[in-house]
């Protein structure tokens, strides 16, 4: 029982100490977020749709090429 009571008191002490600690400097995080936003601009819905369409077309092209390559091998 004494160990449990000691653990509870230690936990309470740690929680209050943590709550009183100064907050991390948010100014350091803001430039990193701004740099990240500059590095990758947001794409509009139309751009996303065009990229998706391109990706589908490339995938279909690859599949057609693979099927074409597999067809002669199957005929032998």
JOVEN-V835862 format. One record per residue. SS is DSSP state (@ for helix, = for strand, . for the rest). Layout:
ss->(SS/SS)
This chain:
ss->(./@/@/@/@/@/@/@/@/@/@/@/@/@/@/@/@/@/@/@/./././././@/@/@/@/@/@/@/@/@/@/@/@/@/@/./././././@/@/@/@/@/@/@/@/@/@/@/@/@/@/@/@/@/@/@/@/@/@/@/@/@/@/@/@/@/@/@/.)
